[in-house]
Amino acid sequence: MRHEFTSTEIVAMAGASEAQVTLAGNVYVAPRQHVAGSLCPTFLAGPLLKRSPLLLVEVLFIDPHTRRSGVFRRGSDRLWVLHPFDADEPVNLQSVDLTLTASAIQAEVPPADEALSVTS
């Protein structure tokens, strides 16, 4: 089940928009190819990229409307810290030593006004 943050609440959401699915695919492919053949495969589980099925080390999120992104990383103190990125900045996934360019993340993602439109 997918969740979104709205104001100060976490809200359960049904389904995903075309923009959200495209973004998820874009940020899944590069890390998976980057670690192919290693002992640490990458899995896509909803909005989460996991380095191991037993250890969650980074959580990547992207706002399909503003195109801003952020990575939550667990520090040595076991606290999660947000590392925000503007829409045109590359995103660094330290757990797999990979930097995703903004153009790779946003490839083929419909503009925000199209992502919000509803057709009948």
N, C-alpha and C positions, 0 to 999 in steps of 0.2 A: 504494500500500500504506500502511496506517495503522500508526503506531507509538505506543507508550505508554511512559512512564517508570515503572519499578517499582523501588523502592529506588534502586540506583545504576546500573541497566541500562536500555538502550533495547531494547524487545522488539517484534518485528513481530507485528501482530495481524491476524486475518482478520475482515472485516466490521465492522459498527458496530452499537451498540445503538440502540434507538428514541430514547433520551435524547440520544445523541451526534449522531444525524442531525438531530433537532429543533434542538439547539443550533447546529449548523453552518448550518442554514437560517436561523435567527433572526439570526445575526451576519453572514450574507451579504447578506440582503435590504436592510437599512438602509444599509450603505455603498454598495451598488450603486445604490440610488435616489438617494442623496446626491450621487453623482458622475455621474449620468446625463447624457449629452450633452457631457461634458467630454473633454479629450484624454487623461485618465488613468482609463480604466475599471478597475473592480475585478473580479478573478477569484477564484473559489473553486477551490483546488487542495488537496484533502484538508483538513487542518486549517489551511491557510495562507491568509491574505488578502494579496494582492499588489497593489501600487499600479500596477505596470507589469509586463508579462511579462518584462521584462529586468532589473528592479530590485526586489529584495525589501527592503522597508523596515520591516515590522512582522510579527511572528508572534504571533497571539492563541491562547491555550489556555484551556480551561474544564474544570474537573473536574466531571463530571456528578453525582458523589456528594456532594461538599462544596459545590458551586456557586461555589467560589472561581475566580477567573480571573487571568490575567496577560498582559501584553504584553511581548514582547522587542522592543526598539528598538535599531537600530544607531546608535551615537553618532558624532560627528564624528571621534573617535579610531579609528573602524572596529570598536569592540568592541560586543558585544551586551549590553544591560543589561535585567534583569528589573524590570518595574514591576507589583507584585502588587496585586490588588483583592479585598476580602472579598466574600462572596456578595451583600450588600445594597448594594454600592457601584456607581456607574456606571463604565463603562469608557471611557477616552478613546483614540480612534484618531487620533493626531496627524497621520499621513500624509494623512488625508482630512478633518481638522478636524471630527471627529464624535464625539459622546459617546453611548454606548449605555446606556440605563437598565437597571438590574438586572431590572426587570419585562419589558422588551423582550427581553432575552437569555434569560430563563427562561420566556417565554410557551409554554404547552402542553407543557412538558417534564415527563415523569412524575416523581413523587417518587422519591427515591433507592432506597427499598425496592422499588418497582415496577420501576425500571430494572435492579435486580440480580436480580429473580426470573426463574426459568426455568419455562416451562410446557411440558407434554408433550402 
